[in-house]
């Protein structure tokens, strides 16, 4: 599935719709360069789950847990992970195979750890279509 996002609100809304439909154990791998809207998408997903607290990228903490929604959200940012084995130290399997929803930014860095049922979401810019344009591609299972 490919979605055209012409403004930040489109990216947010798409994340929100996925959050409303999310079920326990769902895992989203979020890929894209710096500044493409990964955090905007994540904020939308959180809202769709009923989370009202402020959502920010957990770049230095690796995982941020939001438990106030209809399902817990485990928001990972693995940009600073040097070796996938570091994920063992934070007990990633408890989150990946738990009852909440996982969203992993920069998931391509740990693709060997991502379960087969992962939904891969790639956000890309296309300057020819405008400064705010983003192409959001969703692929079920397998790594991008």
ABEGO torsion letter per residue (X at the ends): XBBBBABAAAAAAAAAAAAAABBBGBBBBBBEBBGAGAAAAAAAAAAAAGBABBBBBBAAAGBBBBAABABBBBBBBAAABABAAAAAAAGAAAAAABABBBBBBGAAAAAAABBAABBBBBBBBBAAAEAABBBBBBBBEEBX
